[in-house]
Amino acid sequence: MSKICLALVLLFTAIDSIAQNEDSIMIRRIADDVFVNGRAYENLRTLTKQVGARLAGSPGMYKAEAWGQQ
């Protein structure tokens, strides 16, 4: 009985590590695509230089909200 339990634990551990590796690869591909083809830095520049401060309830918050909806 203990050999079966040990075998099951090893099997589930192996499956779990394979799934985590596949997830890591997919996350890396998404991150690479964002850095190469994304607009994250352009959006950040626009929000900081054109929209400005965005404190809750401030005019800047509403300006940023309108920018995000566009």
N, CA, C and O atoms as a Maestro MAE file, in Angstrom:
{
 s_m_m2io_version
 :::
 2.0.0
}

f_m_ct {
 s_m_title
 :::
 protein
 m_atom[280] {
  # First column is atom index #
  i_m_mmod_type
  r_m_x_coord
  r_m_y_coord
  r_m_z_coord
  i_m_residue_number
  s_m_chain_name
  s_m_pdb_residue_name
  s_m_pdb_atom_name
  i_m_atomic_number
  :::
  1 25 0.812 -1.196 0.000 1 A "MET " " N  " 7
  2 3 0.000 0.000 0.000 1 A "MET " " CA " 6
  3 2 0.859 1.266 0.000 1 A "MET " " C  " 6
  4 15 0.549 2.227 -0.705 1 A "MET " " O  " 8
  5 25 1.944 1.269 0.794 2 A "SER " " N  " 7
  6 3 2.797 2.453 0.855 2 A "SER " " CA " 6
  7 2 3.540 2.658 -0.461 2 A "SER " " C  " 6
  8 15 3.837 3.794 -0.831 2 A "SER " " O  " 8
  9 25 3.847 1.567 -1.177 3 A "LYS " " N  " 7
  10 3 4.512 1.714 -2.474 3 A "LYS " " CA " 6
  11 2 3.581 2.364 -3.484 3 A "LYS " " C  " 6
  12 15 4.019 3.156 -4.318 3 A "LYS " " O  " 8
  13 25 2.300 2.032 -3.412 4 A "ILE " " N  " 7
  14 3 1.327 2.637 -4.319 4 A "ILE " " CA " 6
  15 2 1.184 4.125 -4.008 4 A "ILE " " C  " 6
  16 15 1.142 4.953 -4.918 4 A "ILE " " O  " 8
  17 25 1.109 4.457 -2.729 5 A "CYS " " N  " 7
  18 3 1.005 5.867 -2.335 5 A "CYS " " CA " 6
  19 2 2.241 6.644 -2.781 5 A "CYS " " C  " 6
  20 15 2.125 7.756 -3.295 5 A "CYS " " O  " 8
  21 25 3.408 6.066 -2.587 6 A "LEU " " N  " 7
  22 3 4.647 6.714 -3.005 6 A "LEU " " CA " 6
  23 2 4.673 6.920 -4.514 6 A "LEU " " C  " 6
  24 15 5.076 7.979 -4.996 6 A "LEU " " O  " 8
  25 25 4.243 5.908 -5.253 7 A "ALA " " N  " 7
  26 3 4.202 6.009 -6.710 7 A "ALA " " CA " 6
  27 2 3.239 7.104 -7.150 7 A "ALA " " C  " 6
  28 15 3.539 7.855 -8.079 7 A "ALA " " O  " 8
  29 25 2.095 7.202 -6.498 8 A "LEU " " N  " 7
  30 3 1.124 8.245 -6.846 8 A "LEU " " CA " 6
  31 2 1.664 9.639 -6.532 8 A "LEU " " C  " 6
  32 15 1.480 10.570 -7.315 8 A "LEU " " O  " 8
  33 25 2.320 9.776 -5.401 9 A "VAL " " N  " 7
  34 3 2.908 11.074 -5.043 9 A "VAL " " CA " 6
  35 2 3.961 11.475 -6.070 9 A "VAL " " C  " 6
  36 15 3.994 12.627 -6.502 9 A "VAL " " O  " 8
  37 25 4.807 10.553 -6.460 10 A "LEU " " N  " 7
  38 3 5.838 10.852 -7.465 10 A "LEU " " CA " 6
  39 2 5.211 11.196 -8.812 10 A "LEU " " C  " 6
  40 15 5.674 12.104 -9.502 10 A "LEU " " O  " 8
  41 25 4.172 10.481 -9.179 11 A "LEU " " N  " 7
  42 3 3.487 10.744 -10.446 11 A "LEU " " CA " 6
  43 2 2.880 12.140 -10.444 11 A "LEU " " C  " 6
  44 15 3.062 12.897 -11.397 11 A "LEU " " O  " 8
  45 25 2.155 12.488 -9.372 12 A "PHE " " N  " 7
  46 3 1.526 13.804 -9.306 12 A "PHE " " CA " 6
  47 2 2.570 14.918 -9.247 12 A "PHE " " C  " 6
  48 15 2.350 15.994 -9.805 12 A "PHE " " O  " 8
  49 25 3.679 14.683 -8.595 13 A "THR " " N  " 7
  50 3 4.751 15.670 -8.542 13 A "THR " " CA " 6
  51 2 5.335 15.909 -9.935 13 A "THR " " C  " 6
  52 15 5.594 17.049 -10.320 13 A "THR " " O  " 8
  53 25 5.537 14.835 -10.679 14 A "ALA " " N  " 7
  54 3 6.076 14.956 -12.036 14 A "ALA " " CA " 6
  55 2 5.104 15.714 -12.939 14 A "ALA " " C  " 6
  56 15 5.514 16.586 -13.704 14 A "ALA " " O  " 8
  57 25 3.832 15.383 -12.847 15 A "ILE " " N  " 7
  58 3 2.818 16.053 -13.675 15 A "ILE " " CA " 6
  59 2 2.745 17.534 -13.327 15 A "ILE " " C  " 6
  60 15 2.646 18.383 -14.213 15 A "ILE " " O  " 8
  61 25 2.795 17.839 -12.033 16 A "ASP " " N  " 7
  62 3 2.730 19.226 -11.588 16 A "ASP " " CA " 6
  63 2 3.916 20.035 -12.094 16 A "ASP " " C  " 6
  64 15 3.742 21.172 -12.533 16 A "ASP " " O  " 8
  65 25 5.109 19.471 -12.041 17 A "SER " " N  " 7
  66 3 6.285 20.223 -12.492 17 A "SER " " CA " 6
  67 2 6.274 20.414 -14.002 17 A "SER " " C  " 6
  68 15 6.756 21.435 -14.493 17 A "SER " " O  " 8
  69 25 5.735 19.457 -14.750 18 A "ILE " " N  " 7
  70 3 5.614 19.619 -16.204 18 A "ILE " " CA " 6
  71 2 4.637 20.748 -16.514 18 A "ILE " " C  " 6
  72 15 4.897 21.571 -17.391 18 A "ILE " " O  " 8
  73 25 3.517 20.789 -15.801 19 A "ALA " " N  " 7
  74 3 2.523 21.839 -16.031 19 A "ALA " " CA " 6
  75 2 3.097 23.215 -15.695 19 A "ALA " " C  " 6
  76 15 2.846 24.178 -16.418 19 A "ALA " " O  " 8
  77 25 3.861 23.319 -14.610 20 A "GLN " " N  " 7
  78 3 4.463 24.606 -14.248 20 A "GLN " " CA " 6
  79 2 5.474 25.043 -15.292 20 A "GLN " " C  " 6
  80 15 5.557 26.229 -15.611 20 A "GLN " " O  " 8
  81 25 6.238 24.114 -15.826 21 A "ASN " " N  " 7
  82 3 7.218 24.441 -16.860 21 A "ASN " " CA " 6
  83 2 6.519 24.971 -18.110 21 A "ASN " " C  " 6
  84 15 6.962 25.952 -18.706 21 A "ASN " " O  " 8
  85 25 5.422 24.315 -18.504 22 A "GLU " " N  " 7
  86 3 4.674 24.774 -19.677 22 A "GLU " " CA " 6
  87 2 4.089 26.162 -19.430 22 A "GLU " " C  " 6
  88 15 4.084 27.001 -20.331 22 A "GLU " " O  " 8
  89 25 3.592 26.411 -18.209 23 A "ASP " " N  " 7
  90 3 3.061 27.730 -17.871 23 A "ASP " " CA " 6
  91 2 4.156 28.789 -17.953 23 A "ASP " " C  " 6
  92 15 3.933 29.879 -18.481 23 A "ASP " " O  " 8
  93 25 5.330 28.473 -17.435 24 A "SER " " N  " 7
  94 3 6.445 29.418 -17.465 24 A "SER " " CA " 6
  95 2 6.837 29.757 -18.892 24 A "SER " " C  " 6
  96 15 7.127 30.912 -19.201 24 A "SER " " O  " 8
  97 25 6.847 28.775 -19.748 25 A "ILE " " N  " 7
  98 3 7.190 29.008 -21.157 25 A "ILE " " CA " 6
  99 2 6.157 29.918 -21.806 25 A "ILE " " C  " 6
  100 15 6.515 30.840 -22.539 25 A "ILE " " O  " 8
  101 25 4.874 29.665 -21.541 26 A "MET " " N  " 7
  102 3 3.817 30.488 -22.141 26 A "MET " " CA " 6
  103 2 3.882 31.918 -21.610 26 A "MET " " C  " 6
  104 15 3.721 32.865 -22.380 26 A "MET " " O  " 8
  105 25 4.112 32.088 -20.325 27 A "ILE " " N  " 7
  106 3 4.228 33.432 -19.745 27 A "ILE " " CA " 6
  107 2 5.410 34.169 -20.352 27 A "ILE " " C  " 6
  108 15 5.305 35.363 -20.634 27 A "ILE " " O  " 8
  109 25 6.527 33.494 -20.562 28 A "ARG " " N  " 7
  110 3 7.708 34.103 -21.179 28 A "ARG " " CA " 6
  111 2 7.393 34.533 -22.610 28 A "ARG " " C  " 6
  112 15 7.812 35.610 -23.035 28 A "ARG " " O  " 8
  113 25 6.661 33.705 -23.359 29 A "ARG " " N  " 7
  114 3 6.296 34.072 -24.741 29 A "ARG " " CA " 6
  115 2 5.415 35.316 -24.766 29 A "ARG " " C  " 6
  116 15 5.605 36.202 -25.598 29 A "ARG " " O  " 8
  117 25 4.452 35.378 -23.853 30 A "ILE " " N  " 7
  118 3 3.570 36.547 -23.781 30 A "ILE " " CA " 6
  119 2 4.377 37.793 -23.423 30 A "ILE " " C  " 6
  120 15 4.208 38.843 -24.043 30 A "ILE " " O  " 8
  121 25 5.251 37.680 -22.426 31 A "ALA " " N  " 7
  122 3 6.072 38.827 -22.013 31 A "ALA " " CA " 6
  123 2 6.970 39.291 -23.154 31 A "ALA " " C  " 6
  124 15 7.098 40.493 -23.391 31 A "ALA " " O  " 8
  125 25 7.590 38.356 -23.860 32 A "ASP " " N  " 7
  126 3 8.436 38.728 -25.000 32 A "ASP " " CA " 6
  127 2 7.638 39.447 -26.065 32 A "ASP " " C  " 6
  128 15 8.107 40.434 -26.633 32 A "ASP " " O  " 8
  129 25 6.432 38.962 -26.345 33 A "ASP " " N  " 7
  130 3 5.595 39.592 -27.355 33 A "ASP " " CA " 6
  131 2 5.194 41.003 -26.935 33 A "ASP " " C  " 6
  132 15 5.153 41.912 -27.764 33 A "ASP " " O  " 8
  133 25 4.901 41.182 -25.664 34 A "VAL " " N  " 7
  134 3 4.538 42.513 -25.158 34 A "VAL " " CA " 6
  135 2 5.705 43.473 -25.325 34 A "VAL " " C  " 6
  136 15 5.516 44.611 -25.754 34 A "VAL " " O  " 8
  137 25 6.910 43.026 -24.989 35 A "PHE " " N  " 7
  138 3 8.068 43.913 -25.101 35 A "PHE " " CA " 6
  139 2 8.408 44.239 -26.546 35 A "PHE " " C  " 6
  140 15 8.838 45.354 -26.838 35 A "PHE " " O  " 8
  141 25 8.225 43.297 -27.449 36 A "VAL " " N  " 7
  142 3 8.587 43.521 -28.848 36 A "VAL " " CA " 6
  143 2 7.481 44.252 -29.602 36 A "VAL " " C  " 6
  144 15 7.758 45.202 -30.335 36 A "VAL " " O  " 8
  145 25 6.241 43.825 -29.433 37 A "ASN " " N  " 7
  146 3 5.139 44.356 -30.241 37 A "ASN " " CA " 6
  147 2 4.136 45.181 -29.450 37 A "ASN " " C  " 6
  148 15 3.201 45.733 -30.029 37 A "ASN " " O  " 8
  149 25 4.313 45.271 -28.153 38 A "GLY " " N  " 7
  150 3 3.322 45.927 -27.310 38 A "GLY " " CA " 6
  151 2 3.422 47.434 -27.311 38 A "GLY " " C  " 6
  152 15 4.369 48.023 -27.833 38 A "GLY " " O  " 8
  153 25 2.436 48.025 -26.723 39 A "ARG " " N  " 7
  154 3 2.384 49.475 -26.617 39 A "ARG " " CA " 6
  155 2 2.470 49.922 -25.165 39 A "ARG " " C  " 6
  156 15 2.093 51.048 -24.842 39 A "ARG " " O  " 8
  157 25 2.957 49.060 -24.292 40 A "ALA " " N  " 7
  158 3 2.979 49.364 -22.862 40 A "ALA " " CA " 6
  159 2 3.765 50.634 -22.570 40 A "ALA " " C  " 6
  160 15 3.289 51.493 -21.828 40 A "ALA " " O  " 8
  161 25 4.948 50.769 -23.134 41 A "TYR " " N  " 7
  162 3 5.771 51.951 -22.867 41 A "TYR " " CA " 6
  163 2 5.151 53.205 -23.462 41 A "TYR " " C  " 6
  164 15 5.227 54.280 -22.867 41 A "TYR " " O  " 8
  165 25 4.545 53.075 -24.617 42 A "GLU " " N  " 7
  166 3 3.877 54.221 -25.227 42 A "GLU " " CA " 6
  167 2 2.687 54.655 -24.371 42 A "GLU " " C  " 6
  168 15 2.472 55.849 -24.161 42 A "GLU " " O  " 8
  169 25 1.915 53.683 -23.877 43 A "ASN " " N  " 7
  170 3 0.790 54.008 -23.000 43 A "ASN " " CA " 6
  171 2 1.274 54.653 -21.708 43 A "ASN " " C  " 6
  172 15 0.671 55.612 -21.227 43 A "ASN " " O  " 8
  173 25 2.348 54.136 -21.151 44 A "LEU " " N  " 7
  174 3 2.901 54.709 -19.927 44 A "LEU " " CA " 6
  175 2 3.360 56.145 -20.151 44 A "LEU " " C  " 6
  176 15 3.113 57.014 -19.315 44 A "LEU " " O  " 8
  177 25 4.023 56.397 -21.271 45 A "ARG " " N  " 7
  178 3 4.480 57.747 -21.585 45 A "ARG " " CA " 6
  179 2 3.292 58.698 -21.736 45 A "ARG " " C  " 6
  180 15 3.322 59.820 -21.229 45 A "ARG " " O  " 8
  181 25 2.257 58.249 -22.427 46 A "THR " " N  " 7
  182 3 1.072 59.084 -22.615 46 A "THR " " CA " 6
  183 2 0.403 59.394 -21.280 46 A "THR " " C  " 6
  184 15 0.034 60.539 -21.016 46 A "THR " " O  " 8
  185 25 0.250 58.384 -20.451 47 A "LEU " " N  " 7
  186 3 -0.405 58.606 -19.160 47 A "LEU " " CA " 6
  187 2 0.396 59.530 -18.257 47 A "LEU " " C  " 6
  188 15 -0.182 60.344 -17.536 47 A "LEU " " O  " 8
  189 25 1.717 59.415 -18.286 48 A "THR " " N  " 7
  190 3 2.516 60.254 -17.393 48 A "THR " " CA " 6
  191 2 2.739 61.657 -17.948 48 A "THR " " C  " 6
  192 15 2.737 62.624 -17.185 48 A "THR " " O  " 8
  193 25 2.927 61.787 -19.245 49 A "LYS " " N  " 7
  194 3 3.252 63.095 -19.825 49 A "LYS " " CA " 6
  195 2 2.016 63.901 -20.218 49 A "LYS " " C  " 6
  196 15 2.005 65.121 -20.056 49 A "LYS " " O  " 8
  197 25 0.978 63.243 -20.729 50 A "GLN " " N  " 7
  198 3 -0.182 63.968 -21.229 50 A "GLN " " CA " 6
  199 2 -1.341 63.998 -20.230 50 A "GLN " " C  " 6
  200 15 -1.978 65.036 -20.055 50 A "GLN " " O  " 8
  201 25 -1.616 62.880 -19.581 51 A "VAL " " N  " 7
  202 3 -2.748 62.827 -18.660 51 A "VAL " " CA " 6
  203 2 -2.353 63.387 -17.304 51 A "VAL " " C  " 6
  204 15 -3.112 64.153 -16.710 51 A "VAL " " O  " 8
  205 25 -1.194 63.025 -16.812 52 A "GLY " " N  " 7
  206 3 -0.707 63.566 -15.550 52 A "GLY " " CA " 6
  207 2 -1.172 62.775 -14.338 52 A "GLY " " C  " 6
  208 15 -1.534 61.603 -14.440 52 A "GLY " " O  " 8
  209 25 -1.154 63.450 -13.175 53 A "ALA " " N  " 7
  210 3 -1.498 62.794 -11.911 53 A "ALA " " CA " 6
  211 2 -2.944 62.310 -11.936 53 A "ALA " " C  " 6
  212 15 -3.820 62.944 -12.525 53 A "ALA " " O  " 8
  213 25 -3.172 61.168 -11.282 54 A "ARG " " N  " 7
  214 3 -4.499 60.563 -11.321 54 A "ARG " " CA " 6
  215 2 -4.970 60.183 -9.921 54 A "ARG " " C  " 6
  216 15 -5.322 59.028 -9.681 54 A "ARG " " O  " 8
  217 25 -4.981 61.124 -9.010 55 A "LEU " " N  " 7
  218 3 -5.480 60.859 -7.668 55 A "LEU " " CA " 6
  219 2 -6.991 60.612 -7.728 55 A "LEU " " C  " 6
  220 15 -7.684 61.169 -8.578 55 A "LEU " " O  " 8
  221 25 -7.487 59.781 -6.825 56 A "ALA " " N  " 7
  222 3 -8.909 59.445 -6.815 56 A "ALA " " CA " 6
  223 2 -9.757 60.708 -6.692 56 A "ALA " " C  " 6
  224 15 -9.531 61.533 -5.806 56 A "ALA " " O  " 8
  225 25 -10.730 60.850 -7.586 57 A "GLY " " N  " 7
  226 3 -11.636 61.990 -7.554 57 A "GLY " " CA " 6
  227 2 -11.104 63.251 -8.189 57 A "GLY " " C  " 6
  228 15 -11.819 64.251 -8.256 57 A "GLY " " O  " 8
  229 25 -9.865 63.235 -8.660 58 A "SER " " N  " 7
  230 3 -9.273 64.434 -9.252 58 A "SER " " CA " 6
  231 2 -9.653 64.543 -10.727 58 A "SER " " C  " 6
  232 15 -10.093 63.566 -11.332 58 A "SER " " O  " 8
  233 25 -9.481 65.734 -11.302 59 A "PRO " " N  " 7
  234 3 -9.733 65.886 -12.741 59 A "PRO " " CA " 6
  235 2 -8.850 64.952 -13.576 59 A "PRO " " C  " 6
  236 15 -9.273 64.467 -14.625 59 A "PRO " " O  " 8
  237 25 -7.615 64.702 -13.101 60 A "GLY " " N  " 7
  238 3 -6.729 63.791 -13.813 60 A "GLY " " CA " 6
  239 2 -7.260 62.378 -13.867 60 A "GLY " " C  " 6
  240 15 -7.043 61.669 -14.850 60 A "GLY " " O  " 8
  241 25 -7.960 61.957 -12.814 61 A "MET " " N  " 7
  242 3 -8.545 60.624 -12.811 61 A "MET " " CA " 6
  243 2 -9.599 60.508 -13.914 61 A "MET " " C  " 6
  244 15 -9.661 59.507 -14.627 61 A "MET " " O  " 8
  245 25 -10.420 61.541 -14.039 62 A "TYR " " N  " 7
  246 3 -11.455 61.506 -15.070 62 A "TYR " " CA " 6
  247 2 -10.853 61.611 -16.470 62 A "TYR " " C  " 6
  248 15 -11.359 61.016 -17.422 62 A "TYR " " O  " 8
  249 25 -9.775 62.370 -16.580 63 A "LYS " " N  " 7
  250 3 -9.082 62.477 -17.863 63 A "LYS " " CA " 6
  251 2 -8.477 61.114 -18.243 63 A "LYS " " C  " 6
  252 15 -8.556 60.703 -19.401 63 A "LYS " " O  " 8
  253 25 -7.880 60.423 -17.281 64 A "ALA " " N  " 7
  254 3 -7.306 59.096 -17.533 64 A "ALA " " CA " 6
  255 2 -8.403 58.081 -17.855 64 A "ALA " " C  " 6
  256 15 -8.214 57.200 -18.694 64 A "ALA " " O  " 8
  257 25 -9.530 58.208 -17.196 65 A "GLU " " N  " 7
  258 3 -10.662 57.331 -17.465 65 A "GLU " " CA " 6
  259 2 -11.131 57.495 -18.910 65 A "GLU " " C  " 6
  260 15 -11.372 56.510 -19.607 65 A "GLU " " O  " 8
  261 25 -11.257 58.727 -19.347 66 A "ALA " " N  " 7
  262 3 -11.680 58.994 -20.726 66 A "ALA " " CA " 6
  263 2 -10.641 58.473 -21.705 66 A "ALA " " C  " 6
  264 15 -10.990 57.917 -22.746 66 A "ALA " " O  " 8
  265 25 -9.344 58.654 -21.373 67 A "TRP " " N  " 7
  266 3 -8.281 58.145 -22.232 67 A "TRP " " CA " 6
  267 2 -8.371 56.619 -22.360 67 A "TRP " " C  " 6
  268 15 -8.213 56.077 -23.454 67 A "TRP " " O  " 8
  269 25 -8.623 55.936 -21.253 68 A "GLY " " N  " 7
  270 3 -8.717 54.479 -21.260 68 A "GLY " " CA " 6
  271 2 -9.909 53.974 -22.068 68 A "GLY " " C  " 6
  272 15 -9.837 52.913 -22.689 68 A "GLY " " O  " 8
  273 25 -10.988 54.721 -22.061 69 A "GLN " " N  " 7
  274 3 -12.171 54.298 -22.814 69 A "GLN " " CA " 6
  275 2 -11.985 54.474 -24.313 69 A "GLN " " C  " 6
  276 15 -12.593 53.762 -25.113 69 A "GLN " " O  " 8
  277 25 -11.140 55.427 -24.685 70 A "GLN " " N  " 7
  278 3 -10.880 55.639 -26.121 70 A "GLN " " CA " 6
  279 2 -10.046 54.497 -26.623 70 A "GLN " " C  " 6
  280 15 -9.701 54.457 -27.804 70 A "GLN " " O  " 8
  :::
 }
 m_bond[279] {
  # First column is bond index #
  i_m_from
  i_m_to
  i_m_order
  :::
  1 1 2 1
  2 2 3 1
  3 3 4 2
  4 3 5 1
  5 5 6 1
  6 6 7 1
  7 7 8 2
  8 7 9 1
  9 9 10 1
  10 10 11 1
  11 11 12 2
  12 11 13 1
  13 13 14 1
  14 14 15 1
  15 15 16 2
  16 15 17 1
  17 17 18 1
  18 18 19 1
  19 19 20 2
  20 19 21 1
  21 21 22 1
  22 22 23 1
  23 23 24 2
  24 23 25 1
  25 25 26 1
  26 26 27 1
  27 27 28 2
  28 27 29 1
  29 29 30 1
  30 30 31 1
  31 31 32 2
  32 31 33 1
  33 33 34 1
  34 34 35 1
  35 35 36 2
  36 35 37 1
  37 37 38 1
  38 38 39 1
  39 39 40 2
  40 39 41 1
  41 41 42 1
  42 42 43 1
  43 43 44 2
  44 43 45 1
  45 45 46 1
  46 46 47 1
  47 47 48 2
  48 47 49 1
  49 49 50 1
  50 50 51 1
  51 51 52 2
  52 51 53 1
  53 53 54 1
  54 54 55 1
  55 55 56 2
  56 55 57 1
  57 57 58 1
  58 58 59 1
  59 59 60 2
  60 59 61 1
  61 61 62 1
  62 62 63 1
  63 63 64 2
  64 63 65 1
  65 65 66 1
  66 66 67 1
  67 67 68 2
  68 67 69 1
  69 69 70 1
  70 70 71 1
  71 71 72 2
  72 71 73 1
  73 73 74 1
  74 74 75 1
  75 75 76 2
  76 75 77 1
  77 77 78 1
  78 78 79 1
  79 79 80 2
  80 79 81 1
  81 81 82 1
  82 82 83 1
  83 83 84 2
  84 83 85 1
  85 85 86 1
  86 86 87 1
  87 87 88 2
  88 87 89 1
  89 89 90 1
  90 90 91 1
  91 91 92 2
  92 91 93 1
  93 93 94 1
  94 94 95 1
  95 95 96 2
  96 95 97 1
  97 97 98 1
  98 98 99 1
  99 99 100 2
  100 99 101 1
  101 101 102 1
  102 102 103 1
  103 103 104 2
  104 103 105 1
  105 105 106 1
  106 106 107 1
  107 107 108 2
  108 107 109 1
  109 109 110 1
  110 110 111 1
  111 111 112 2
  112 111 113 1
  113 113 114 1
  114 114 115 1
  115 115 116 2
  116 115 117 1
  117 117 118 1
  118 118 119 1
  119 119 120 2
  120 119 121 1
  121 121 122 1
  122 122 123 1
  123 123 124 2
  124 123 125 1
  125 125 126 1
  126 126 127 1
  127 127 128 2
  128 127 129 1
  129 129 130 1
  130 130 131 1
  131 131 132 2
  132 131 133 1
  133 133 134 1
  134 134 135 1
  135 135 136 2
  136 135 137 1
  137 137 138 1
  138 138 139 1
  139 139 140 2
  140 139 141 1
  141 141 142 1
  142 142 143 1
  143 143 144 2
  144 143 145 1
  145 145 146 1
  146 146 147 1
  147 147 148 2
  148 147 149 1
  149 149 150 1
  150 150 151 1
  151 151 152 2
  152 151 153 1
  153 153 154 1
  154 154 155 1
  155 155 156 2
  156 155 157 1
  157 157 158 1
  158 158 159 1
  159 159 160 2
  160 159 161 1
  161 161 162 1
  162 162 163 1
  163 163 164 2
  164 163 165 1
  165 165 166 1
  166 166 167 1
  167 167 168 2
  168 167 169 1
  169 169 170 1
  170 170 171 1
  171 171 172 2
  172 171 173 1
  173 173 174 1
  174 174 175 1
  175 175 176 2
  176 175 177 1
  177 177 178 1
  178 178 179 1
  179 179 180 2
  180 179 181 1
  181 181 182 1
  182 182 183 1
  183 183 184 2
  184 183 185 1
  185 185 186 1
  186 186 187 1
  187 187 188 2
  188 187 189 1
  189 189 190 1
  190 190 191 1
  191 191 192 2
  192 191 193 1
  193 193 194 1
  194 194 195 1
  195 195 196 2
  196 195 197 1
  197 197 198 1
  198 198 199 1
  199 199 200 2
  200 199 201 1
  201 201 202 1
  202 202 203 1
  203 203 204 2
  204 203 205 1
  205 205 206 1
  206 206 207 1
  207 207 208 2
  208 207 209 1
  209 209 210 1
  210 210 211 1
  211 211 212 2
  212 211 213 1
  213 213 214 1
  214 214 215 1
  215 215 216 2
  216 215 217 1
  217 217 218 1
  218 218 219 1
  219 219 220 2
  220 219 221 1
  221 221 222 1
  222 222 223 1
  223 223 224 2
  224 223 225 1
  225 225 226 1
  226 226 227 1
  227 227 228 2
  228 227 229 1
  229 229 230 1
  230 230 231 1
  231 231 232 2
  232 231 233 1
  233 233 234 1
  234 234 235 1
  235 235 236 2
  236 235 237 1
  237 237 238 1
  238 238 239 1
  239 239 240 2
  240 239 241 1
  241 241 242 1
  242 242 243 1
  243 243 244 2
  244 243 245 1
  245 245 246 1
  246 246 247 1
  247 247 248 2
  248 247 249 1
  249 249 250 1
  250 250 251 1
  251 251 252 2
  252 251 253 1
  253 253 254 1
  254 254 255 1
  255 255 256 2
  256 255 257 1
  257 257 258 1
  258 258 259 1
  259 259 260 2
  260 259 261 1
  261 261 262 1
  262 262 263 1
  263 263 264 2
  264 263 265 1
  265 265 266 1
  266 266 267 1
  267 267 268 2
  268 267 269 1
  269 269 270 1
  270 270 271 1
  271 271 272 2
  272 271 273 1
  273 273 274 1
  274 274 275 1
  275 275 276 2
  276 275 277 1
  277 277 278 1
  278 278 279 1
  279 279 280 2
  :::
 }
}
